[in-house]
Amino acid sequence: MQERTGLVTSKGNPVTLLGPEVKVGQPAPDVELTANDLSTVKLSSFKGKVCIIASVPSLETSVCDTETRRFNEAASKMGDDVAVLAVSMDLPFAQARWCGAAGVKNVQTLSDHRDAAFGASYGVLIKGLRLLARAVFVVDRQGVVRYTELVKEVGSEPDYEAALAAAGQLL
């Protein structure tokens, strides 16, 4: 598997990402993830909608909590033509518990815990930690990547305005 270094840090320390860089203009990799009810969800099932996919290390951390709540608030205003997904390595049970406690109803949380297919396909799997780097991908209705942001420091928030503007341009 391809290894990429020098792109992301965690607490200031460089980490190695596994998988290829996903670039604007390419088809979004289609992977299977696990929903909170343990069903399998393919990313291709969202074709026909604009998708904002937020890759986060763990919903149980303060930055991921803040990010997912912020996207949840934005999603409540975007309508049914937009799907906002938060993907992490958290177990589906933990994701469901977190969503309930946080009142998050407009973001669908999906788990990559089973085989790290999302992390490896989107190039955000942190080698050695088996966590996902913080990133945002916006995918158009045809399944083509139209925006990417790989956040340079895992503990920093993404550029919400840029991601939401990219999604808004696709509506």
C-alpha positions in Angstrom: 0.0 0.0 0.0 1.2 3.5 -0.9 2.7 5.4 2.0 2.8 9.2 2.1 4.8 11.3 4.6 5.2 14.9 5.5 1.6 15.9 4.9 0.0 15.6 8.3 1.1 15.9 11.9 -0.5 14.7 15.2 0.4 17.0 18.1 3.2 18.4 16.0 4.7 14.9 15.2 4.7 13.7 11.6 2.5 10.7 10.7 2.5 8.5 7.7 -0.7 8.2 5.7 -1.6 5.0 3.9 -3.3 5.0 0.5 -3.3 7.3 -2.5 -4.1 10.9 -2.6 -7.7 11.5 -3.7 -7.7 14.4 -6.2 -10.4 16.7 -7.5 -11.9 15.5 -10.8 -11.5 11.8 -10.1 -14.3 9.4 -9.3 -14.8 9.1 -5.6 -13.6 5.7 -4.4 -16.6 3.4 -3.6 -16.1 1.7 -0.3 -18.4 -0.1 2.2 -18.8 1.3 5.6 -20.8 0.2 8.7 -23.8 2.2 9.8 -24.9 2.6 13.4 -27.4 -0.2 13.0 -24.5 -2.5 11.7 -25.9 -2.5 8.1 -23.4 -2.0 5.3 -23.5 1.3 3.4 -21.7 1.8 0.1 -20.7 5.3 -0.7 -22.1 4.9 -4.2 -25.5 4.6 -2.6 -25.4 8.4 -2.2 -25.1 9.1 -6.0 -27.7 11.7 -7.0 -26.9 13.8 -3.9 -24.1 16.1 -3.2 -22.0 14.5 -0.4 -19.8 16.2 2.2 -17.6 13.5 3.7 -15.8 14.4 6.9 -13.0 12.0 7.9 -12.3 12.3 11.6 -10.1 10.4 14.1 -12.7 9.9 16.8 -16.1 11.4 17.6 -15.0 11.1 21.3 -12.4 13.9 20.9 -13.2 17.6 21.3 -12.2 18.7 17.8 -14.1 15.9 16.1 -17.1 16.6 18.4 -17.0 20.3 17.4 -16.5 19.5 13.7 -19.4 17.1 13.5 -21.7 19.4 15.4 -20.8 22.2 13.1 -21.5 20.1 10.0 -24.8 18.9 11.6 -25.9 22.5 12.0 -25.0 23.3 8.4 -26.7 20.1 7.1 -30.0 21.1 8.8 -30.1 24.0 6.4 -29.0 22.3 3.2 -32.0 20.2 2.3 -32.4 16.6 1.0 -30.1 17.0 -2.0 -27.1 17.0 0.3 -25.8 14.1 2.4 -23.3 14.9 5.2 -21.3 11.9 6.4 -18.8 11.6 9.2 -16.5 8.7 8.9 -14.3 7.4 11.7 -12.8 4.2 13.1 -15.2 4.4 16.1 -17.4 1.4 16.6 -20.9 1.9 15.3 -22.3 1.5 18.8 -20.0 4.4 20.0 -21.1 6.5 17.1 -24.8 5.9 17.8 -24.3 6.7 21.5 -22.3 9.9 20.6 -25.0 11.1 18.1 -27.7 10.5 20.7 -25.8 12.4 23.4 -24.9 15.3 21.0 -28.3 15.5 19.4 -26.8 15.0 15.9 -29.5 14.0 13.5 -28.4 15.6 10.2 -25.0 13.9 9.8 -24.8 10.2 9.1 -22.0 8.7 11.0 -20.3 5.7 9.4 -17.6 3.4 10.8 -14.5 2.3 8.9 -13.5 0.0 11.8 -14.0 -3.3 9.9 -11.3 -3.2 7.3 -10.2 0.5 7.0 -11.4 0.5 3.4 -12.3 4.2 3.5 -9.0 5.2 5.1 -6.9 3.2 2.6 -8.9 4.2 -0.5 -9.0 7.9 0.4 -5.4 8.1 1.6 -6.2 9.1 5.2 -5.4 6.0 7.2 -2.7 6.9 9.8 -0.1 4.1 9.8 0.5 2.6 13.2 -2.5 4.3 14.9 -5.3 2.8 12.7 -7.1 6.2 12.9 -8.2 8.4 10.1 -6.6 11.8 9.5 -8.9 14.8 9.5 -10.0 15.5 5.9 -13.1 16.8 4.0 -14.2 15.6 0.6 -17.1 17.0 -1.4 -18.5 14.7 -4.1 -21.0 15.8 -6.8 -24.2 14.0 -7.8 -22.4 11.9 -10.3 -19.8 10.6 -7.8 -16.9 12.8 -8.8 -14.7 14.5 -6.2 -15.0 18.3 -6.5 -13.2 19.5 -3.3 -10.7 18.0 -0.9 -9.0 19.3 2.2 -6.4 17.3 4.1 -6.0 19.1 7.4 -2.3 19.5 8.1 -2.6 19.0 11.9 -5.0 16.3 13.1 -5.9 18.4 16.1 -7.1 21.4 13.9 -10.5 22.0 12.5 -11.1 22.0 8.7 -12.1 25.1 6.6 -15.8 24.7 7.1 -16.7 27.7 4.9 -14.7 26.4 1.9 -16.2 22.9 2.1 -19.7 24.2 2.5 -19.2 26.7 -0.4 -17.9 23.9 -2.6 -21.0 21.8 -1.8 -23.3 24.8 -2.3 -21.9 25.4 -5.8 -23.0 21.9 -6.8 -26.6 22.4 -5.9 
